[in-house]
């Protein structure tokens, strides 16, 4: 079984707005995520979590940065195509019309 990192992405403004949702809005959103998670639990290795502030590190040092990363999940499946199908209709897409999900295969590291 292959493993994949799933990145939930949206414009910075949408991510900021989501963080200021009311407790009732957050509860409703989390219920949808939980429903999706329960439906796909055999594929989920780590449900993940929302992502917070970012630091960008370069050879010149570290600085504050903003990006479109909102959260992650780790899943498993036979192929990238097979795994991508479980994200059709995912609740993340309700955040904004510009929300997107990127799925990246986690490659095995030789000798580790």
Secondary structure, DSSP 8 states (H G I E B T S, - for coil): -EEEEEEEE--HHHHHHHHT--HHHHHHHHHHHHHHHHHTTTTEEEEEEE---EEEEETTEEEEE--SEEEEEEEEES-HHHHHHTTTT-GGGGS-TT-EEEEEEE---TT-
